[in-house]
Amino acid sequence: MIPAGFEYHRPTDVASAIEILKTHGDEARVVAGGHSLIPMMKLRMADLAHLIDLQDIASLKGIEIGADSVSIGAMVTQHELITHAGLHEALPIMREAALQIADPQVRYVGTVGGNVANGDPGNDMPGLMQCLDATYVIEGAEGTRRVKARDFYQSAYFTDREEDEILTRIEIARLPAETGHAYEKQKRKIGDYATAACGALVTMQGGTCTAASVAMTNLSDTPVWSEEAGAALVGTSCGPDAVAAAVAACLEAINPTEDNRGPVEFKRHVAGVIIRRAIERAVSRA
């Protein structure tokens, strides 16, 4: 189908984009890579009078690698996450996860900001950002605020972002050198959403786990970060019993629903396999 008519805006700074949002309210939407919004417009599931393209806003682009943290612009593409050498050195799990998103054509255009901001439970980056304890920088008419990724998602497609706000950057602390990582994903075919996916970070010092973080994708109506799973690993050598306890904690936290990727029982089985793989691979890399 063809989208309904709309007025196209292409501002060159965040302030101008926010002003357009403020002026037109719920009749306006911002578009980043467009892989979520444009199909909805074509299907007439999204009916809007004003489309605000963020492509010309330079401040939303670029990856900054600091001594203690990494800052990623909302308009950075998945392809840039994969090819940026400094980001791979600082946060190698980002490349591993981005390589499993859709296909190369999508990754050249799809943005990290669009992936995390629209609240789609099938997107990979929201769960990864919860695993990394990322902070989202959000700008609006009332100023700038920061929201933890773990506090951002409320339900499917509903987030803490207000209608006149734009997610502009993502801030992530660098990980200890002894940290192992893994992003595991099971999907029906290339380009599909995950049946189940899991990101895991495990820090080992002297044979003992000192920190761990586990988060899951597409196993509830929001990404799921399990504090209990990390606690099950910390203070142990991450042997079979500790890993089994962490997997059990994750399975307790999820709430999958039946769809064309399978019934609930199947999804829970796949989740258990994928979560275990992610944790064990992260431990092996620590």
Buried (B, 14 or more C-beta within 10 A) or exposed (E): EEBEEBEEBEBEEBEBBBBBBBEBEEEBBBBBBBBBBBEBBEEEEBEBBBBBBBBBBEBBBBBEBEEEBBBBBBBBBBBBBBEBEEBBEBBBBBBBBBBBBBEEEBBEBBBBBBBBBBBBBBBBBBBBBBBBBBBBBBBBEEEEBEBEBBEBBEEEEEBBBEEBBBBBBBBBBBBEEBBBBBBBBBBEEEEBBBBBBBBBBBBBEEEEBBBBBBBBBBBBBBBBBBEBBBEBBBEBEBEEEBBBBBBBBBBEBBEBEEEEBBEEEBBBBBBBBBBBBBBBBBBEBB
